[in-house]
Amino acid sequence: MPTTSSKTVKPAPKLTAVEKAVQAVRAGIKEGAYAPGQRLIEADLTSSLGVSRGPLREAMWRLAGEGLVKIEPNRGVVVRKFSRDETRHLFEIREMLEGLAARQAAQNIGIGDNRTRLKQAHRAQEQYRKAGNLSAYILANEHFHDVVVALSGNEMLSNLIAQMRLPVFRFQFKQMMTSPVAMNASADQHLEVAEAILEGQSSQAERSMRRHVRESGQRVLELPDNNFA
């Protein structure tokens, strides 16, 4: 009698209490639920996350190792806030890395569905810009940058850029992007980057992306002092 074989699909491993807390707080910081400089109250977190103090404290040490929070004497845990100098230095690094990603994306634009992916990412952010939907535009802006990095095909470069794109930047970007003028300037620069990549102009793609990241950094650095440590 013939038998049929089937692969057993293993269920996803259950998260430990520490992992659950790390993921929840990391997501809260990334989505802006916890603002840079905000103190994280242990009692509130144990209640909202459903974890005990021990796992929560271990989670905070892990997040501190990732650079997302700081554990300060007499204050406890606070969401990391960068000084102007730290912010400037991070943008300088991002400018170089993302410029290289754009160059390599242009070199790879003819591979597979790369061209379609970039067009779709750019079209989405244009829709939100025209609608004046700031929150959606910020997410589409991040996705556009992610697609450019992905098209570079350079995994090591992708990992380095991910380390430089800390959640505090989304908060600062939102503070900076408070007018249609700022949003339109960002979108126009994305168009320059996209056109250069789609045309396979690697040097122009790098120059356009570097200019975009540099000018974004300059606008962030013009924010009031309360946005910095």
N, C-alpha and C positions, 0 to 999 in steps of 0.2 A: 504494500500500500504506500503510495507516494506521500512524502511528508513535505511540508513547506517550512522554510526557515525564515525567521524574521529577527532583526536586530532589536535587542531590548534597549529602549531609550531610557537612559538613567535620568532621574529627576535632578534638577539643579541643586547643588549643595545648599543646605540651609545656612543662612548667615548667622554668625555668632553675634552676641549682643554688642561686642566691640565694633565689628564690621558694620552692623546696622546703624550704630551711632555715627561712625565715621562717614558713611554714605549720606546719611540724613543731614548732618551738619555741613558737609562739603557741598551738597546740593543747595542748602539754604544760603550759604555764602555766595555760591555762583549765581543763584537766581535773585540775589539782593534782599532776601528775607532778613539777613544779618548784614548790617552795613559796616564798612571799615571803621574801626575804633570802638565798635559796640562791645560792651561787656556781656559775656554769655553767662547767664545765671544757672548754676548747677541744678538748683531745685526745679526751675522751670523746665530744663532739658530732661531731667530724669522723668518728670511727669509727662511731657509731650512725646518723648521718644519711647517711653515704657521700658527703660533700662535702669539698672541700679547704679550707685555712685562709682563702684569699682570699674566696671566696663566703660563708663562715661569718661572717667579720668584717663584711662588708658587710651581711649579714642582721642582725647584732647592732645595727648603727647604725640600721637601719630600725626594729627593735623598740624601740630607745631613743627614737626619734622618736615612736613610738606610746605611750610612757609605760609600757611593759611591763617593760623592764629598765633598769638604770643601768650605765654604764661608769665604773668608779671607778679612780683611780690606785692601783697596787700590789695591787689585788684583782681586776681584770679585770671581767667581766660578772656582775652579780648581778640576780636577779629583784626587781623594784621592791617596796619595802615602804613603806607610808605612815605618817606620824606620826599621833598622835591628832588633832591640829588639822586635818591634811589630810583625815583620814577624816571628821571632824565636818563640815567644809565640803562635802565631796562628798555626804554624806547630806542636808545642807540643800538642795543644788541638786536632788538626786534627788526629795526630797519635793515640791518645787514642780512639777517637770516631770512626774512620774508622777501627781500629783494632777490636773494639767491633762489628761493622757492619759485618766484615768478619767472625767473630766467629759465629754470629747468622745466617749468610747466609749459612754457612756449616751445621748448625743444621737443616736448612730448605730446604736443597738442594733436598730432595726427594719429596717435595710438588709441585703438579701441573706441570707446564712446566719450573720450575726454572732451571733445569739442561740445557735444550735447550737454554734458554735465556742467560745463562752465556757463554755457548760454542759459541753462535753466536756473542756475544760482543767481546770475546777474538779472534775469527777468523777474525773479521773485522779489529781490530787493527793490527793483524799480517800481513794482506794483505797490509796495508798502510806502515807498517815498511819495509817489503820486497821491496816495490816499492820506498821507500825513500821519500814518500809524507809527509812532516813534518806537513803542515797545517791540512791535513786529519787525521794524526796520533794524533795530539793534541785533535781534536774533539772525535776521537775514544777512546782516553785515558780517557777523561771525561765521555764518555758513559759507559766504563767498570766500573769506580768507581761508577757511578750512578746505574748500574745494581746490583752491590754488595750491595749497600745500600738498594736498593729496595727489594732484596731477604732477607734482615734481617727481613722484616715484621714489623719493629719498626718505626712507623710514627714519634714519638717524636725524636728519634735518627736521622731520616732523616732530620727533620726540623733544628736540631742543626748543622748538617754537612753542610747543605745548607748555613747557616749563616756564617760558617767558610770558605767556598769556594768563596771568593770574586773575582770579575773580575780581580783584579790586579794580581792574581796568574796565570791567563792564560798568561798575558803579560810576567811575570817573567819566567814562564815555557818555553815560546817560546824563550826568551833570553838564557835560560839555554840549551835548546835542539838544539844546533847549529851544532852538529856533529853526525855522525852515531854511534859513541861510546856511547854517552849519550842516544840516542834513543834506542839502543840495550840493554843497561843496564836497562832502564825503562821497556822494553818489557819482558826481562828475569825475572824481579821481578814480573810482572803481571802473567807470566806463573806459577811461584811458588805459587802465591795466588790462581789462578784458579784451579790448581791441588789439592791443599789442600781442597778447598771448595768442589770440585767435589767428592773428596774421603770422605767427611764428617768429616775431621780432624779439628775440631773447634779450638783447641789450636794452631795447626800449622798454620791455616789460619790467626788467629789473629797475631801471631808472624811475619809471612811473610808480612802481610799488614802494621804492625807497622814499620818494617824495611824499607819497600818501601817508606812510607811517610816520615820517619825520614831521609833517604838518599836523597830523593828529596828536602827536606828542607835544608839539608846541601849544596847541589849543588846550590840552589837558593841563600843562604847566601854567597856563594863565588863570586857572581856577582859583578861587579864594583859599586862604590859608587853612580853613577848616577841613579841606579835602586832603590834607597832608599831615604826616606825623610831625 
